[in-house]
Amino acid sequence: MLRTLGLFLMAASAAGLGTPAVSQPASSSSAASSAAGSGASLFDEQCGSCHTVGPASDPLAPTLKGVFGRKIAGRADFAYSDALKAKGGTWNQQTLDVFLTDPASFAPGTQMYAGAPDPATRQAIIDYLKTVQ
């Protein structure tokens, strides 16, 4: 299940991982660089503390391998929040962009703790997720 920021910070602190860094909006030059292929690095930095792109989900968050084109809350090996289960639809360019902009607005009650407010960063992450099939 996706975690709230508070739960994530408590778990990270208990595990001795410290507090995750909060990214700042990218400048136009770094935005161009992000769009040019750093989606995997951005995924690792901003999503990788909870999500993997491995073959199976873990207790903290679902794997995002094959997420592009998959039904929202569609993995059988993960217990999604009721908010995402009720959402319906498919993860595509638009739904991923809206979700990553502000997860709580996309699915009120979701337990995803943070999004990626910078459009270039979001796009680079989505472009990367399209390749992880």
N, CA, C and O atoms as CSV, one atom per row, in Angstrom:
chain,resi,resn,atom,element,x,y,z
A,1,MET,N,N,0.849,-1.165,0.000
A,1,MET,CA,C,0.000,0.000,0.000
A,1,MET,C,C,0.894,1.226,0.000
A,1,MET,O,O,1.929,1.244,0.666
A,2,LEU,N,N,0.499,2.250,-0.744
A,2,LEU,CA,C,1.247,3.501,-0.737
A,2,LEU,C,C,1.160,4.122,0.649
A,2,LEU,O,O,0.147,3.976,1.333
A,3,ARG,N,N,2.200,4.805,1.061
A,3,ARG,CA,C,2.266,5.337,2.419
A,3,ARG,C,C,2.104,6.853,2.444
A,3,ARG,O,O,2.461,7.531,1.481
A,4,THR,N,N,1.574,7.381,3.527
A,4,THR,CA,C,1.518,8.818,3.726
A,4,THR,C,C,2.906,9.312,4.066
A,4,THR,O,O,3.780,8.531,4.444
A,5,LEU,N,N,3.105,10.608,3.932
A,5,LEU,CA,C,4.415,11.173,4.230
A,5,LEU,C,C,4.807,10.884,5.669
A,5,LEU,O,O,5.955,10.534,5.941
A,6,GLY,N,N,3.873,11.024,6.586
A,6,GLY,CA,C,4.188,10.780,7.990
A,6,GLY,C,C,4.641,9.357,8.229
A,6,GLY,O,O,5.631,9.127,8.924
A,7,LEU,N,N,3.926,8.397,7.661
A,7,LEU,CA,C,4.311,7.002,7.836
A,7,LEU,C,C,5.660,6.732,7.202
A,7,LEU,O,O,6.477,5.998,7.759
A,8,PHE,N,N,5.897,7.321,6.040
A,8,PHE,CA,C,7.167,7.114,5.361
A,8,PHE,C,C,8.308,7.675,6.190
A,8,PHE,O,O,9.343,7.028,6.355
A,9,LEU,N,N,8.117,8.892,6.714
A,9,LEU,CA,C,9.187,9.498,7.494
A,9,LEU,C,C,9.450,8.715,8.768
A,9,LEU,O,O,10.603,8.554,9.168
A,10,MET,N,N,8.385,8.221,9.418
A,10,MET,CA,C,8.589,7.417,10.620
A,10,MET,C,C,9.325,6.133,10.285
A,10,MET,O,O,10.236,5.737,11.013
A,11,ALA,N,N,8.951,5.476,9.199
A,11,ALA,CA,C,9.605,4.228,8.809
A,11,ALA,C,C,11.057,4.479,8.424
A,11,ALA,O,O,11.945,3.705,8.782
A,12,ALA,N,N,11.292,5.559,7.696
A,12,ALA,CA,C,12.663,5.879,7.286
A,12,ALA,C,C,13.522,6.182,8.508
A,12,ALA,O,O,14.675,5.758,8.595
A,13,SER,N,N,12.944,6.918,9.446
A,13,SER,CA,C,13.685,7.241,10.659
A,13,SER,C,C,13.983,5.980,11.468
A,13,SER,O,O,15.100,5.797,11.952
A,14,ALA,N,N,12.982,5.113,11.610
A,14,ALA,CA,C,13.164,3.877,12.369
A,14,ALA,C,C,14.190,2.964,11.706
A,14,ALA,O,O,14.907,2.229,12.385
A,15,ALA,N,N,14.256,3.012,10.397
A,15,ALA,CA,C,15.194,2.164,9.668
A,15,ALA,C,C,16.573,2.810,9.563
A,15,ALA,O,O,17.500,2.218,9.009
A,16,GLY,N,N,16.707,4.030,10.097
A,16,GLY,CA,C,17.998,4.712,10.050
A,16,GLY,C,C,18.306,5.295,8.693
A,16,GLY,O,O,19.470,5.522,8.364
A,17,LEU,N,N,17.260,5.547,7.884
A,17,LEU,CA,C,17.485,6.063,6.541
A,17,LEU,C,C,17.486,7.575,6.488
A,17,LEU,O,O,17.849,8.150,5.462
A,18,GLY,N,N,17.089,8.239,7.565
A,18,GLY,CA,C,17.050,9.695,7.571
A,18,GLY,C,C,15.835,10.208,6.832
A,18,GLY,O,O,14.937,9.443,6.482
A,19,THR,N,N,15.812,11.484,6.602
A,19,THR,CA,C,14.700,12.131,5.919
A,19,THR,C,C,15.020,12.252,4.449
A,19,THR,O,O,16.119,12.678,4.095
A,20,PRO,N,N,14.081,11.885,3.570
A,20,PRO,CA,C,14.351,11.986,2.142
A,20,PRO,C,C,14.526,13.436,1.712
A,20,PRO,O,O,13.909,14.338,2.278
A,21,ALA,N,N,15.351,13.650,0.729
A,21,ALA,CA,C,15.560,14.990,0.197
A,21,ALA,C,C,14.347,15.418,-0.602
A,21,ALA,O,O,13.709,14.608,-1.275
A,22,VAL,N,N,14.038,16.696,-0.522
A,22,VAL,CA,C,12.941,17.250,-1.302
A,22,VAL,C,C,13.566,17.942,-2.487
A,22,VAL,O,O,14.435,18.798,-2.323
A,23,SER,N,N,13.139,17.584,-3.665
A,23,SER,CA,C,13.743,18.168,-4.858
A,23,SER,C,C,13.202,19.562,-5.096
A,23,SER,O,O,12.070,19.883,-4.734
A,24,GLN,N,N,14.024,20.373,-5.705
A,24,GLN,CA,C,13.640,21.721,-6.073
A,24,GLN,C,C,13.265,21.709,-7.551
A,24,GLN,O,O,13.734,20.848,-8.297
A,25,PRO,N,N,12.428,22.650,-7.985
A,25,PRO,CA,C,12.081,22.704,-9.408
A,25,PRO,C,C,13.331,22.829,-10.269
A,25,PRO,O,O,14.284,23.520,-9.907
A,26,ALA,N,N,13.312,22.163,-11.391
A,26,ALA,CA,C,14.466,22.169,-12.280
A,26,ALA,C,C,14.537,23.474,-13.058
A,26,ALA,O,O,13.509,24.067,-13.388
A,27,SER,N,N,15.751,23.917,-13.348
A,27,SER,CA,C,15.923,25.070,-14.214
A,27,SER,C,C,15.666,24.621,-15.643
A,27,SER,O,O,15.526,23.427,-15.907
A,28,SER,N,N,15.603,25.568,-16.560
A,28,SER,CA,C,15.319,25.186,-17.933
A,28,SER,C,C,16.410,24.295,-18.503
A,28,SER,O,O,16.112,23.402,-19.295
A,29,SER,N,N,17.677,24.513,-18.122
A,29,SER,CA,C,18.741,23.659,-18.642
A,29,SER,C,C,18.666,22.266,-18.039
A,29,SER,O,O,18.882,21.279,-18.743
A,30,SER,N,N,18.363,22.166,-16.742
A,30,SER,CA,C,18.250,20.837,-16.161
A,30,SER,C,C,16.967,20.158,-16.609
A,30,SER,O,O,16.909,18.930,-16.673
A,31,ALA,N,N,15.934,20.939,-16.923
A,31,ALA,CA,C,14.695,20.357,-17.445
A,31,ALA,C,C,14.956,19.709,-18.799
A,31,ALA,O,O,14.459,18.618,-19.078
A,32,ALA,N,N,15.736,20.382,-19.636
A,32,ALA,CA,C,16.070,19.810,-20.937
A,32,ALA,C,C,16.885,18.536,-20.758
A,32,ALA,O,O,16.683,17.554,-21.473
A,33,SER,N,N,17.797,18.556,-19.810
A,33,SER,CA,C,18.605,17.382,-19.521
A,33,SER,C,C,17.735,16.244,-19.010
A,33,SER,O,O,17.932,15.088,-19.386
A,34,SER,N,N,16.764,16.572,-18.147
A,34,SER,CA,C,15.852,15.555,-17.620
A,34,SER,C,C,15.079,14.911,-18.756
A,34,SER,O,O,14.967,13.688,-18.837
A,35,ALA,N,N,14.549,15.747,-19.627
A,35,ALA,CA,C,13.760,15.245,-20.740
A,35,ALA,C,C,14.608,14.423,-21.698
A,35,ALA,O,O,14.080,13.587,-22.431
A,36,ALA,N,N,15.915,14.651,-21.698
A,36,ALA,CA,C,16.803,13.955,-22.626
A,36,ALA,C,C,17.201,12.568,-22.160
A,36,ALA,O,O,17.913,11.874,-22.887
A,37,GLY,N,N,16.787,12.141,-21.013
A,37,GLY,CA,C,17.090,10.765,-20.660
A,37,GLY,C,C,17.488,10.478,-19.234
A,37,GLY,O,O,18.025,9.405,-18.958
A,38,SER,N,N,17.248,11.385,-18.323
A,38,SER,CA,C,17.603,11.089,-16.939
A,38,SER,C,C,16.408,10.574,-16.151
A,38,SER,O,O,16.409,10.622,-14.921
A,39,GLY,N,N,15.397,10.087,-16.844
A,39,GLY,CA,C,14.216,9.567,-16.163
A,39,GLY,C,C,14.521,8.464,-15.173
A,39,GLY,O,O,13.907,8.402,-14.108
A,40,ALA,N,N,15.459,7.591,-15.506
A,40,ALA,CA,C,15.819,6.505,-14.582
A,40,ALA,C,C,16.439,7.065,-13.313
A,40,ALA,O,O,16.122,6.606,-12.216
A,41,SER,N,N,17.317,8.050,-13.447
A,41,SER,CA,C,17.933,8.673,-12.270
A,41,SER,C,C,16.898,9.405,-11.438
A,41,SER,O,O,16.902,9.309,-10.211
A,42,LEU,N,N,16.010,10.135,-12.100
A,42,LEU,CA,C,14.958,10.845,-11.378
A,42,LEU,C,C,14.017,9.868,-10.683
A,42,LEU,O,O,13.570,10.116,-9.563
A,43,PHE,N,N,13.720,8.760,-11.353
A,43,PHE,CA,C,12.892,7.727,-10.721
A,43,PHE,C,C,13.578,7.221,-9.456
A,43,PHE,O,O,12.950,7.123,-8.402
A,44,ASP,N,N,14.864,6.899,-9.563
A,44,ASP,CA,C,15.609,6.409,-8.402
A,44,ASP,C,C,15.591,7.422,-7.265
A,44,ASP,O,O,15.390,7.054,-6.108
A,45,GLU,N,N,15.803,8.698,-7.590
A,45,GLU,CA,C,15.856,9.746,-6.576
A,45,GLU,C,C,14.496,10.015,-5.941
A,45,GLU,O,O,14.398,10.161,-4.722
A,46,GLN,N,N,13.455,10.080,-6.754
A,46,GLN,CA,C,12.169,10.548,-6.262
A,46,GLN,C,C,11.151,9.452,-5.993
A,46,GLN,O,O,10.200,9.667,-5.242
A,47,CYS,N,N,11.330,8.307,-6.581
A,47,CYS,CA,C,10.336,7.231,-6.439
A,47,CYS,C,C,10.941,5.969,-5.818
A,47,CYS,O,O,10.242,5.179,-5.184
A,48,GLY,N,N,12.239,5.796,-6.010
A,48,GLY,CA,C,12.901,4.547,-5.655
A,48,GLY,C,C,12.962,4.208,-4.185
A,48,GLY,O,O,13.236,3.061,-3.833
A,49,SER,N,N,12.711,5.183,-3.306
A,49,SER,CA,C,12.719,4.853,-1.881
A,49,SER,C,C,11.519,3.987,-1.506
A,49,SER,O,O,11.541,3.304,-0.482
A,50,CYS,N,N,10.483,4.014,-2.323
A,50,CYS,CA,C,9.291,3.176,-2.064
A,50,CYS,C,C,9.042,2.159,-3.180
A,50,CYS,O,O,8.712,1.004,-2.911
A,51,HIS,N,N,9.199,2.590,-4.425
A,51,HIS,CA,C,8.853,1.759,-5.576
A,51,HIS,C,C,10.079,1.102,-6.194
A,51,HIS,O,O,11.194,1.613,-6.091
A,52,THR,N,N,9.855,-0.037,-6.836
A,52,THR,CA,C,10.879,-0.692,-7.641
A,52,THR,C,C,10.343,-0.819,-9.058
A,52,THR,O,O,9.189,-0.488,-9.331
A,53,VAL,N,N,11.179,-1.294,-9.939
A,53,VAL,CA,C,10.748,-1.676,-11.281
A,53,VAL,C,C,11.077,-3.154,-11.481
A,53,VAL,O,O,11.261,-3.628,-12.602
A,54,GLY,N,N,11.144,-3.857,-10.367
A,54,GLY,CA,C,11.380,-5.296,-10.385
A,54,GLY,C,C,10.106,-6.045,-10.739
A,54,GLY,O,O,9.069,-5.436,-11.003
A,55,PRO,N,N,10.190,-7.369,-10.742
A,55,PRO,CA,C,9.052,-8.173,-11.183
A,55,PRO,C,C,7.889,-8.234,-10.200
A,55,PRO,O,O,6.768,-8.539,-10.606
A,56,ALA,N,N,8.121,-7.953,-8.921
A,56,ALA,CA,C,7.045,-8.107,-7.937
A,56,ALA,C,C,7.002,-6.916,-6.990
A,56,ALA,O,O,8.005,-6.236,-6.775
A,57,SER,N,N,5.829,-6.679,-6.433
A,57,SER,CA,C,5.643,-5.614,-5.457
A,57,SER,C,C,6.260,-6.022,-4.132
A,57,SER,O,O,6.515,-7.200,-3.882
A,58,ASP,N,N,6.497,-5.017,-3.284
A,58,ASP,CA,C,6.925,-5.305,-1.918
A,58,ASP,C,C,5.857,-4.734,-0.983
A,58,ASP,O,O,4.903,-4.115,-1.454
A,59,PRO,N,N,5.996,-4.925,0.321
A,59,PRO,CA,C,4.938,-4.470,1.228
A,59,PRO,C,C,4.731,-2.959,1.255
A,59,PRO,O,O,3.641,-2.498,1.594
A,60,LEU,N,N,5.745,-2.184,0.907
A,60,LEU,CA,C,5.647,-0.733,0.988
A,60,LEU,C,C,4.894,-0.117,-0.189
A,60,LEU,O,O,4.065,0.772,0.002
A,61,ALA,N,N,5.177,-0.581,-1.392
A,61,ALA,CA,C,4.585,0.035,-2.582
A,61,ALA,C,C,4.630,-0.956,-3.741
A,61,ALA,O,O,5.473,-1.853,-3.767
A,62,PRO,N,N,3.716,-0.790,-4.700
A,62,PRO,CA,C,3.729,-1.718,-5.834
A,62,PRO,C,C,4.911,-1.458,-6.764
A,62,PRO,O,O,5.399,-0.333,-6.871
A,63,THR,N,N,5.360,-2.510,-7.427
A,63,THR,CA,C,6.353,-2.324,-8.468
A,63,THR,C,C,5.726,-1.479,-9.570
A,63,THR,O,O,4.524,-1.563,-9.821
A,64,LEU,N,N,6.539,-0.677,-10.215
A,64,LEU,CA,C,6.039,0.121,-11.328
A,64,LEU,C,C,6.467,-0.455,-12.669
A,64,LEU,O,O,6.317,0.188,-13.708
A,65,LYS,N,N,6.993,-1.658,-12.640
A,65,LYS,CA,C,7.299,-2.345,-13.891
A,65,LYS,C,C,5.975,-2.612,-14.607
A,65,LYS,O,O,5.067,-3.225,-14.044
A,66,GLY,N,N,5.877,-2.155,-15.832
A,66,GLY,CA,C,4.662,-2.365,-16.609
A,66,GLY,C,C,3.498,-1.488,-16.209
A,66,GLY,O,O,2.362,-1.760,-16.597
A,67,VAL,N,N,3.752,-0.436,-15.438
A,67,VAL,CA,C,2.652,0.412,-14.979
A,67,VAL,C,C,1.991,1.158,-16.131
A,67,VAL,O,O,0.775,1.346,-16.127
A,68,PHE,N,N,2.776,1.585,-17.117
A,68,PHE,CA,C,2.193,2.334,-18.233
A,68,PHE,C,C,1.295,1.405,-19.044
A,68,PHE,O,O,1.752,0.399,-19.587
A,69,GLY,N,N,0.022,1.751,-19.117
A,69,GLY,CA,C,-0.957,0.930,-19.820
A,69,GLY,C,C,-1.695,-0.047,-18.918
A,69,GLY,O,O,-2.633,-0.708,-19.362
A,70,ARG,N,N,-1.283,-0.147,-17.657
A,70,ARG,CA,C,-1.921,-1.061,-16.714
A,70,ARG,C,C,-3.131,-0.388,-16.073
A,70,ARG,O,O,-3.181,0.835,-15.942
A,71,LYS,N,N,-4.090,-1.195,-15.681
A,71,LYS,CA,C,-5.255,-0.710,-14.950
A,71,LYS,C,C,-4.787,-0.076,-13.643
A,71,LYS,O,O,-3.899,-0.608,-12.977
A,72,ILE,N,N,-5.380,1.056,-13.276
A,72,ILE,CA,C,-5.058,1.696,-12.000
A,72,ILE,C,C,-5.431,0.736,-10.884
A,72,ILE,O,O,-6.528,0.177,-10.879
A,73,ALA,N,N,-4.526,0.548,-9.948
A,73,ALA,CA,C,-4.693,-0.410,-8.840
A,73,ALA,C,C,-4.906,-1.824,-9.380
A,73,ALA,O,O,-5.710,-2.592,-8.851
A,74,GLY,N,N,-4.174,-2.150,-10.442
A,74,GLY,CA,C,-4.415,-3.396,-11.145
A,74,GLY,C,C,-3.486,-4.561,-10.875
A,74,GLY,O,O,-3.648,-5.613,-11.492
A,75,ARG,N,N,-2.528,-4.422,-9.991
A,75,ARG,CA,C,-1.659,-5.564,-9.688
A,75,ARG,C,C,-2.315,-6.432,-8.626
A,75,ARG,O,O,-2.792,-5.923,-7.612
A,76,ALA,N,N,-2.341,-7.707,-8.850
A,76,ALA,CA,C,-2.950,-8.634,-7.889
A,76,ALA,C,C,-2.068,-8.863,-6.671
A,76,ALA,O,O,-2.549,-9.326,-5.637
A,77,ASP,N,N,-0.768,-8.540,-6.781
A,77,ASP,CA,C,0.161,-8.819,-5.689
A,77,ASP,C,C,0.360,-7.635,-4.744
A,77,ASP,O,O,1.345,-7.590,-4.007
A,78,PHE,N,N,-0.569,-6.673,-4.762
A,78,PHE,CA,C,-0.438,-5.508,-3.901
A,78,PHE,C,C,-1.799,-5.060,-3.388
A,78,PHE,O,O,-2.782,-5.075,-4.128
A,79,ALA,N,N,-1.854,-4.661,-2.120
A,79,ALA,CA,C,-3.097,-4.184,-1.496
A,79,ALA,C,C,-3.152,-2.661,-1.625
A,79,ALA,O,O,-2.571,-1.941,-0.813
A,80,TYR,N,N,-3.847,-2.183,-2.639
A,80,TYR,CA,C,-3.946,-0.748,-2.900
A,80,TYR,C,C,-4.886,-0.058,-1.928
A,80,TYR,O,O,-5.740,-0.693,-1.310
A,81,SER,N,N,-4.717,1.252,-1.802
A,81,SER,CA,C,-5.637,2.051,-0.991
A,81,SER,C,C,-7.019,2.024,-1.642
A,81,SER,O,O,-7.146,1.845,-2.853
A,82,ASP,N,N,-8.041,2.204,-0.824
A,82,ASP,CA,C,-9.408,2.261,-1.345
A,82,ASP,C,C,-9.558,3.391,-2.357
A,82,ASP,O,O,-10.316,3.266,-3.319
A,83,ALA,N,N,-8.839,4.498,-2.148
A,83,ALA,CA,C,-8.917,5.640,-3.061
A,83,ALA,C,C,-8.477,5.247,-4.470
A,83,ALA,O,O,-9.131,5.615,-5.446
A,84,LEU,N,N,-7.383,4.510,-4.583
A,84,LEU,CA,C,-6.932,4.098,-5.915
A,84,LEU,C,C,-7.810,2.990,-6.480
A,84,LEU,O,O,-8.059,2.961,-7.685
A,85,LYS,N,N,-8.282,2.081,-5.639
A,85,LYS,CA,C,-9.177,1.027,-6.124
A,85,LYS,C,C,-10.437,1.627,-6.734
A,85,LYS,O,O,-10.945,1.121,-7.734
A,86,ALA,N,N,-10.937,2.689,-6.143
A,86,ALA,CA,C,-12.168,3.316,-6.618
A,86,ALA,C,C,-11.945,4.197,-7.843
A,86,ALA,O,O,-12.907,4.554,-8.523
A,87,LYS,N,N,-10.723,4.547,-8.131
A,87,LYS,CA,C,-10.425,5.494,-9.208
A,87,LYS,C,C,-10.798,4.952,-10.589
A,87,LYS,O,O,-11.424,5.652,-11.386
A,88,GLY,N,N,-10.419,3.724,-10.866
A,88,GLY,CA,C,-10.694,3.161,-12.187
A,88,GLY,C,C,-9.798,3.768,-13.254
A,88,GLY,O,O,-9.040,4.699,-12.986
A,89,GLY,N,N,-9.889,3.242,-14.446
A,89,GLY,CA,C,-9.103,3.751,-15.556
A,89,GLY,C,C,-7.774,3.038,-15.710
A,89,GLY,O,O,-7.530,1.992,-15.108
A,90,THR,N,N,-6.927,3.628,-16.526
A,90,THR,CA,C,-5.636,3.052,-16.889
A,90,THR,C,C,-4.544,4.084,-16.665
A,90,THR,O,O,-4.758,5.283,-16.840
A,91,TRP,N,N,-3.365,3.599,-16.274
A,91,TRP,CA,C,-2.215,4.499,-16.168
A,91,TRP,C,C,-1.711,4.795,-17.573
A,91,TRP,O,O,-1.168,3.919,-18.247
A,92,ASN,N,N,-1.895,6.032,-18.006
A,92,ASN,CA,C,-1.420,6.481,-19.308
A,92,ASN,C,C,-0.737,7.836,-19.122
A,92,ASN,O,O,-0.540,8.276,-17.990
A,93,GLN,N,N,-0.380,8.486,-20.198
A,93,GLN,CA,C,0.310,9.773,-20.111
A,93,GLN,C,C,-0.463,10.749,-19.224
A,93,GLN,O,O,0.110,11.354,-18.317
A,94,GLN,N,N,-1.739,10.900,-19.481
A,94,GLN,CA,C,-2.541,11.881,-18.750
A,94,GLN,C,C,-2.723,11.497,-17.281
A,94,GLN,O,O,-2.513,12.331,-16.400
A,95,THR,N,N,-3.105,10.261,-17.006
A,95,THR,CA,C,-3.366,9.885,-15.618
A,95,THR,C,C,-2.084,9.909,-14.782
A,95,THR,O,O,-2.106,10.341,-13.629
A,96,LEU,N,N,-0.981,9.453,-15.350
A,96,LEU,CA,C,0.282,9.520,-14.605
A,96,LEU,C,C,0.697,10.963,-14.357
A,96,LEU,O,O,1.179,11.289,-13.272
A,97,ASP,N,N,0.519,11.828,-15.344
A,97,ASP,CA,C,0.889,13.231,-15.177
A,97,ASP,C,C,0.058,13.884,-14.074
A,97,ASP,O,O,0.606,14.576,-13.216
A,98,VAL,N,N,-1.252,13.673,-14.088
A,98,VAL,CA,C,-2.112,14.260,-13.066
A,98,VAL,C,C,-1.791,13.674,-11.695
A,98,VAL,O,O,-1.707,14.411,-10.713
A,99,PHE,N,N,-1.610,12.359,-11.620
A,99,PHE,CA,C,-1.299,11.716,-10.339
A,99,PHE,C,C,0.021,12.215,-9.778
A,99,PHE,O,O,0.102,12.557,-8.599
A,100,LEU,N,N,1.050,12.260,-10.605
A,100,LEU,CA,C,2.362,12.683,-10.125
A,100,LEU,C,C,2.418,14.172,-9.800
A,100,LEU,O,O,3.278,14.604,-9.032
A,101,THR,N,N,1.519,14.955,-10.372
A,101,THR,CA,C,1.448,16.377,-10.029
A,101,THR,C,C,0.983,16.549,-8.596
A,101,THR,O,O,1.577,17.311,-7.833
A,102,ASP,N,N,-0.084,15.842,-8.225
A,102,ASP,CA,C,-0.650,15.964,-6.879
A,102,ASP,C,C,-1.470,14.714,-6.579
A,102,ASP,O,O,-2.669,14.674,-6.855
A,103,PRO,N,N,-0.826,13.694,-6.015
A,103,PRO,CA,C,-1.520,12.424,-5.777
A,103,PRO,C,C,-2.818,12.563,-4.975
A,103,PRO,O,O,-3.799,11.882,-5.272
A,104,ALA,N,N,-2.834,13.430,-3.972
A,104,ALA,CA,C,-4.024,13.568,-3.128
A,104,ALA,C,C,-5.192,14.193,-3.876
A,104,ALA,O,O,-6.344,13.906,-3.551
A,105,SER,N,N,-4.933,15.029,-4.859
A,105,SER,CA,C,-6.015,15.592,-5.673
A,105,SER,C,C,-6.535,14.571,-6.675
A,105,SER,O,O,-7.732,14.530,-6.962
A,106,PHE,N,N,-5.640,13.751,-7.204
A,106,PHE,CA,C,-6.029,12.727,-8.172
A,106,PHE,C,C,-6.951,11.693,-7.533
A,106,PHE,O,O,-7.982,11.330,-8.099
A,107,ALA,N,N,-6.566,11.225,-6.352
A,107,ALA,CA,C,-7.344,10.198,-5.652
A,107,ALA,C,C,-7.368,10.557,-4.167
A,107,ALA,O,O,-6.549,10.064,-3.391
A,108,PRO,N,N,-8.321,11.428,-3.771
A,108,PRO,CA,C,-8.385,11.821,-2.359
A,108,PRO,C,C,-8.426,10.587,-1.455
A,108,PRO,O,O,-9.257,9.696,-1.627
A,109,GLY,N,N,-7.524,10.562,-0.508
A,109,GLY,CA,C,-7.418,9.413,0.384
A,109,GLY,C,C,-6.289,8.476,0.016
A,109,GLY,O,O,-5.997,7.533,0.752
A,110,THR,N,N,-5.636,8.730,-1.140
A,110,THR,CA,C,-4.498,7.898,-1.501
A,110,THR,C,C,-3.407,8.065,-0.450
A,110,THR,O,O,-3.345,9.082,0.242
A,111,GLN,N,N,-2.572,7.081,-0.343
A,111,GLN,CA,C,-1.517,7.142,0.654
A,111,GLN,C,C,-0.147,7.432,0.036
A,111,GLN,O,O,0.877,7.309,0.708
A,112,MET,N,N,-0.128,7.811,-1.222
A,112,MET,CA,C,1.118,8.251,-1.851
A,112,MET,C,C,1.496,9.572,-1.203
A,112,MET,O,O,0.673,10.486,-1.144
A,113,TYR,N,N,2.718,9.690,-0.720
A,113,TYR,CA,C,3.074,10.844,0.099
A,113,TYR,C,C,3.520,12.075,-0.669
A,113,TYR,O,O,3.410,13.181,-0.139
A,114,ALA,N,N,4.009,11.942,-1.869
A,114,ALA,CA,C,4.501,13.114,-2.585
A,114,ALA,C,C,4.404,12.887,-4.086
A,114,ALA,O,O,4.345,11.754,-4.564
A,115,GLY,N,N,4.390,13.966,-4.794
A,115,GLY,CA,C,4.392,13.899,-6.245
A,115,GLY,C,C,5.660,14.543,-6.786
A,115,GLY,O,O,6.656,14.685,-6.077
A,116,ALA,N,N,5.603,14.920,-8.028
A,116,ALA,CA,C,6.721,15.596,-8.690
A,116,ALA,C,C,6.154,16.863,-9.317
A,116,ALA,O,O,5.652,16.815,-10.440
A,117,PRO,N,N,6.221,17.994,-8.621
A,117,PRO,CA,C,5.569,19.203,-9.116
A,117,PRO,C,C,6.175,19.790,-10.389
A,117,PRO,O,O,5.488,20.509,-11.116
A,118,ASP,N,N,7.433,19.503,-10.673
A,118,ASP,CA,C,8.079,20.057,-11.862
A,118,ASP,C,C,7.664,19.276,-13.108
A,118,ASP,O,O,7.859,18.061,-13.164
A,119,PRO,N,N,7.092,19.958,-14.112
A,119,PRO,CA,C,6.615,19.259,-15.322
A,119,PRO,C,C,7.696,18.470,-16.062
A,119,PRO,O,O,7.428,17.365,-16.535
A,120,ALA,N,N,8.900,19.008,-16.172
A,120,ALA,CA,C,9.972,18.302,-16.890
A,120,ALA,C,C,10.387,17.039,-16.143
A,120,ALA,O,O,10.657,16.005,-16.755
A,121,THR,N,N,10.436,17.129,-14.831
A,121,THR,CA,C,10.768,15.960,-14.019
A,121,THR,C,C,9.701,14.893,-14.177
A,121,THR,O,O,10.013,13.721,-14.385
A,122,ARG,N,N,8.431,15.300,-14.078
A,122,ARG,CA,C,7.323,14.345,-14.250
A,122,ARG,C,C,7.405,13.664,-15.600
A,122,ARG,O,O,7.256,12.446,-15.702
A,123,GLN,N,N,7.641,14.456,-16.638
A,123,GLN,CA,C,7.687,13.883,-17.984
A,123,GLN,C,C,8.833,12.905,-18.129
A,123,GLN,O,O,8.670,11.851,-18.744
A,124,ALA,N,N,9.990,13.232,-17.578
A,124,ALA,CA,C,11.137,12.321,-17.657
A,124,ALA,C,C,10.829,11.009,-16.936
A,124,ALA,O,O,11.179,9.937,-17.429
A,125,ILE,N,N,10.184,11.085,-15.784
A,125,ILE,CA,C,9.819,9.865,-15.037
A,125,ILE,C,C,8.796,9.055,-15.825
A,125,ILE,O,O,8.911,7.832,-15.916
A,126,ILE,N,N,7.796,9.727,-16.397
A,126,ILE,CA,C,6.790,9.007,-17.189
A,126,ILE,C,C,7.427,8.366,-18.410
A,126,ILE,O,O,7.122,7.221,-18.745
A,127,ASP,N,N,8.308,9.098,-19.075
A,127,ASP,CA,C,8.999,8.518,-20.243
A,127,ASP,C,C,9.796,7.277,-19.834
A,127,ASP,O,O,9.824,6.286,-20.562
A,128,TYR,N,N,10.434,7.336,-18.680
A,128,TYR,CA,C,11.159,6.161,-18.190
A,128,TYR,C,C,10.191,5.005,-17.910
A,128,TYR,O,O,10.456,3.867,-18.297
A,129,LEU,N,N,9.088,5.293,-17.249
A,129,LEU,CA,C,8.125,4.227,-16.919
A,129,LEU,C,C,7.565,3.574,-18.174
A,129,LEU,O,O,7.219,2.393,-18.146
A,130,LYS,N,N,7.469,4.305,-19.257
A,130,LYS,CA,C,7.010,3.725,-20.532
A,130,LYS,C,C,7.972,2.643,-21.032
A,130,LYS,O,O,7.567,1.722,-21.742
A,131,THR,N,N,9.239,2.763,-20.657
A,131,THR,CA,C,10.240,1.804,-21.144
A,131,THR,C,C,10.379,0.582,-20.244
A,131,THR,O,O,10.971,-0.420,-20.645
A,132,VAL,N,N,9.841,0.656,-19.038
A,132,VAL,CA,C,10.026,-0.421,-18.067
A,132,VAL,C,C,8.841,-1.375,-18.168
A,132,VAL,O,O,7.923,-1.344,-17.348
A,133,GLN,N,N,8.882,-2.211,-19.179
A,133,GLN,CA,C,7.799,-3.148,-19.440
A,133,GLN,C,C,8.290,-4.558,-19.223
A,133,GLN,O,O,7.527,-5.510,-19.391
